[in-house]
Amino acid sequence: MALVLTGDNFEKEVYEAGMPVLVDFYADWCGPCKAMGPVVEALAGEYEGKVKVGKINVDNDPDIAMQYGVRSIPTFIVFKGRDVQKKLVGTQDKKFLAGVLDEAL
């Protein structure tokens, strides 16, 4: 299951994860974000122990979204520590996202 990320736990769960982290920037009202929900959850299960997968609601934590230039949702960012490895905007194919995660390993 994807982690629920907030401004309070972002540093610990993302920057200090010790493994790549896929962060899904989303909003509850966003149709494409809802469509990506099952894909994100599936990836969280398939990559458990290798990649952390988390979701952050841009309406609840706009500062983090602004910090990473998130202007459209869904946006997916792969982090390694504080470094952004990849940033993808819009809905994504599950196979493509899995390939991005494999590259980050």
Secondary structure, 3 states (H helix, E strand, C coil): CCEEECCCCHHHHHHCCCCCEEEEEECCCCHHHHHHHHHHHHHHHHCCCCCEEEEEECCCCHHHHHHCCCCCCCEEEEEECCEEEEEEECCCCHHHHHHHHHHHC
